[in-house]
């Protein structure tokens, strides 16, 4: 046996061993794949949801109308659809049942009202039809609306002693004070604002007004926390009052309403009354003296 023949035989043996190793590896892989769940269970397309629900908005406040609609895929005669609404603490705030239409569709309005709606945050609406597994859920945000507060604030002008009642309605805040600033021809309102809202205020023209040179109404200047705003509106003003709607945001503390005339125009009403009284007495005295002199002349 020559050396070349021996080398060739060794090379053949190595190739045979390599082929056998690959065959064993392939067979083992096929065996384990056959045992795996994925291979045992064929893939199937996802099943269609048996119930679908939707609402008309993502956010609601007290007094809003929520429109709930959807569809049930498999109808069972006389089986009602149950609708439940849960607050952020998973407390039930609303529940009712309706019958779906013959085609499986349903729709109903829900008014958001009542004492149970008292937590702002994320709410869940759950619809269930028949069995528990036939259900759907949708979430929305609830922002508790502030109830408007009505009030009357008495503003007194110290120089004249006059009193003026200012009627107002406010949401999201609380009025702390109202004073008239004669130097700036302004009404200063101090508020405690915790939430966004609005103040609706009736200002007597005798207290503060804004006029053009032609005596036509001029727009007030309104400042909130020192910054001028133009988002306020004037509504339903008449010969006696100027009525303003001024928006408020969280953190606002001072509102300034600046006009062109502030009442009283005189410095002291009592001084004017005294001057008028003295004038009347003087005129009366002169008339009496004149009458007496005329009588003497006639004699």
C-alpha positions in Angstrom: 0.0 0.0 0.0 1.5 3.2 -1.1 1.5 6.5 0.8 -0.8 8.2 -1.8 -3.3 5.4 -1.6 -3.4 5.7 2.2 -4.0 9.5 2.0 -6.8 9.1 -0.5 -8.6 6.6 1.7 -8.4 8.9 4.7 -9.9 11.7 2.7 -12.8 9.5 1.6 -13.5 8.4 5.2 -13.6 12.0 6.4 -16.1 13.0 3.7 -18.3 10.0 4.6 -18.3 11.1 8.3 -19.2 14.7 7.4 -22.2 13.6 5.3 -23.4 11.3 8.1 -23.1 14.1 10.6 -25.2 16.4 8.5 -27.9 13.7 8.0 -28.1 13.2 11.7 -28.4 17.0 12.4 -31.2 17.3 9.8 -33.1 14.4 11.1 -32.9 15.7 14.7 -34.1 19.2 13.6 -37.1 17.6 11.8 -38.0 15.6 14.9 -38.0 18.5 17.3 -40.0 20.7 14.8 -42.6 18.0 14.6 -43.0 18.0 18.4 -43.3 21.9 18.6 -46.9 23.4 19.2 -46.6 25.6 16.2 -46.1 22.7 13.9 -48.8 20.7 15.7 -51.4 23.5 15.4 -51.9 25.1 11.9 -52.2 28.9 11.8 -55.7 30.3 11.5 -57.0 33.8 10.5 -58.1 36.1 13.5 -61.8 35.8 14.3 -64.0 38.8 13.8 -65.1 40.7 17.0 -68.6 39.7 18.0 -69.5 43.2 19.1 -68.3 46.6 18.2 -68.9 49.9 20.1 -67.9 53.6 19.6 -68.7 57.0 21.0 -68.9 60.4 19.3 -66.2 62.2 21.3 -63.1 61.6 23.3 -64.0 64.1 26.1 -67.2 65.1 27.9 -68.4 67.5 30.6 -71.4 67.6 32.8 -74.5 68.2 30.7 -73.1 66.8 27.5 -74.9 64.2 25.4 -72.8 61.1 24.6 -73.9 59.2 21.5 -73.1 55.5 21.8 -73.4 53.3 18.7 -72.2 49.9 17.5 -73.1 46.5 16.1 -73.6 42.9 17.3 -72.6 40.2 14.9 -74.8 37.4 16.1 -78.4 38.2 17.1 -80.4 36.4 19.7 -84.1 37.3 19.9 -85.1 39.3 23.0 -81.6 39.4 24.5 -80.8 43.0 25.7 -77.6 44.8 25.3 -76.2 46.1 28.6 -74.3 49.4 28.8 -72.2 50.3 31.8 -70.0 53.3 32.6 -67.3 53.2 35.3 -65.4 56.1 36.8 -61.6 56.1 37.3 -62.1 54.3 40.6 -64.1 51.6 38.9 -67.4 52.8 40.5 -70.5 52.3 38.4 -72.0 55.7 37.4 -74.4 54.7 34.7 -76.2 51.5 33.5 -79.0 50.7 31.1 -80.2 48.0 28.7 -81.6 48.3 25.2 -82.6 45.9 22.4 -80.6 45.8 19.3 -82.1 46.2 15.8 -82.8 43.2 13.6 -79.6 43.9 11.7 -77.5 43.9 14.9 -77.0 47.7 15.1 -77.6 49.8 18.1 -77.5 53.5 19.0 -78.6 55.6 21.9 -77.8 59.0 23.6 -76.7 59.2 27.2 -76.8 62.5 29.1 -73.9 63.0 31.4 -75.5 64.2 34.6 -76.1 63.3 38.2 -74.1 63.2 41.5 -72.2 60.1 40.6 -70.2 62.0 38.0 -67.8 63.6 40.5 -64.3 62.4 39.5 -62.4 63.9 36.6 -60.3 61.4 34.6 -60.5 58.4 32.4 -63.9 56.6 32.3 -64.7 53.2 30.8 -67.9 52.3 28.8 -68.5 48.6 28.6 -71.2 47.0 26.4 -72.1 43.3 26.9 -74.5 41.1 24.9 -75.6 37.8 26.2 -72.5 35.9 27.4 -69.7 37.8 29.2 -67.2 37.0 26.5 -69.4 38.9 24.0 -68.3 42.4 25.1 -66.4 45.5 24.1 -65.0 48.5 25.9 -64.1 52.1 25.0 -62.6 54.8 27.2 -63.1 58.6 27.3 -62.1 61.6 29.4 -64.5 63.4 31.8 -63.7 66.9 32.9 -66.1 68.0 35.7 -67.6 71.3 34.7 -67.7 74.0 37.4 -71.1 75.2 38.4 -71.5 79.0 37.7 -71.6 81.1 40.9 -73.8 84.2 40.9 -73.1 87.1 43.2 -73.4 90.9 43.8 -70.4 92.9 44.9 -70.8 96.4 46.4 -68.3 98.9 45.3 -68.1 102.1 47.3 -66.5 105.4 46.2 -64.9 106.8 49.3 -64.7 110.4 47.9 -68.4 110.7 47.2 -69.9 108.0 49.4 -71.8 106.5 46.5 -72.4 102.7 46.4 -72.7 100.6 43.3 -73.9 97.0 43.1 -72.1 94.9 40.5 -73.9 91.7 39.5 -71.6 89.0 38.2 -71.6 85.3 37.3 -68.3 83.4 37.5 -67.0 79.8 36.8 -63.7 78.3 37.7 -62.9 81.1 40.1 -64.0 83.1 43.1 -64.3 86.9 43.4 -62.4 88.2 46.3 -62.7 92.0 45.9 -63.7 94.8 43.5 -62.5 98.4 43.8 -62.7 101.5 41.6 -59.3 103.1 40.8 -60.2 106.7 39.9 -56.6 107.5 39.0 -56.4 104.8 36.3 -60.1 105.1 35.5 -60.4 101.4 36.1 -62.3 98.7 37.9 -59.9 96.3 39.6 -61.2 92.8 40.4 -59.2 90.3 42.5 -60.0 86.6 41.9 -58.9 83.2 43.0 -58.8 81.1 39.9 -58.4 77.3 40.2 -59.8 76.2 36.9 -60.4 77.8 33.4 -63.7 79.6 33.3 -65.4 82.9 32.6 -66.6 86.0 34.5 -69.8 87.7 33.3 -70.1 91.1 34.8 -72.6 94.1 34.6 -70.8 97.4 35.1 -73.1 100.5 35.8 -72.3 103.3 33.4 -72.5 105.7 36.4 -69.5 103.9 37.9 -67.3 103.2 34.8 -67.8 103.8 31.1 -65.8 104.1 27.9 -66.8 106.8 25.4 -65.5 108.2 22.1 -65.4 112.0 21.5 -68.7 111.6 19.7 -70.2 110.1 22.9 -70.6 106.7 21.2 -69.5 103.6 23.2 -65.8 102.8 23.1 -64.4 99.4 23.8 -62.9 98.9 27.3 -59.3 97.9 27.8 -59.0 94.7 29.7 -55.8 93.4 31.4 -55.4 90.0 33.1 -52.4 89.7 35.4 -51.0 92.8 33.8 -51.3 91.6 30.2 -53.9 93.1 27.8 -56.3 90.6 26.3 -58.7 90.9 23.4 -60.6 87.7 23.8 -63.3 89.2 26.0 -66.7 90.0 24.6 -69.3 92.7 25.3 -72.9 91.4 25.3 -76.4 92.9 25.9 -75.2 96.3 27.1 -77.9 99.0 27.4 -78.3 102.6 28.5 -77.6 101.7 32.2 -75.0 99.0 32.0 -72.0 97.7 30.1 -71.9 93.8 30.1 -68.6 92.0 29.6 -67.7 88.3 29.3 -64.0 87.8 30.3 -62.3 84.4 30.0 -60.2 83.1 32.9 -57.4 80.6 33.0 -56.0 78.7 36.0 -53.7 81.0 38.1 -55.3 84.3 37.1 -55.6 86.7 40.1 -56.2 90.2 38.9 -58.5 91.7 36.2 -58.4 95.4 35.3 -61.2 97.0 33.2 -60.1 100.4 32.0 -62.5 103.0 30.6 -62.5 106.7 29.8 -64.9 108.1 32.5 -65.3 107.3 36.1 -68.1 108.5 38.4 -68.4 110.8 40.2 -66.7 113.4 38.0 -66.6 115.8 41.1 -64.4 115.2 44.0 -66.9 115.4 46.8 -70.7 115.1 46.4 -71.3 116.6 49.9 -69.3 119.7 49.0 -71.4 120.2 45.9 -74.6 119.8 47.9 -73.3 122.4 50.4 -72.4 124.8 47.6 -75.9 124.5 46.1 -77.5 125.0 49.5 -75.4 128.1 50.2 -76.3 129.4 46.7 -80.0 128.9 47.3 -79.9 130.7 50.6 -78.0 133.6 49.1 -80.6 133.9 46.3 -83.5 133.8 48.7 -81.9 136.4 50.9 -81.3 138.8 48.0 -84.9 138.3 46.9 -86.2 139.1 50.3 -84.1 142.2 50.6 -85.3 143.4 47.2 -88.9 142.9 48.2 -88.5 144.9 51.4 -86.8 147.7 49.5 -89.6 147.9 47.0 -92.2 148.2 49.8 -90.3 151.1 51.4 -90.1 152.9 48.1 -93.9 152.5 47.6 -94.5 154.1 51.0 
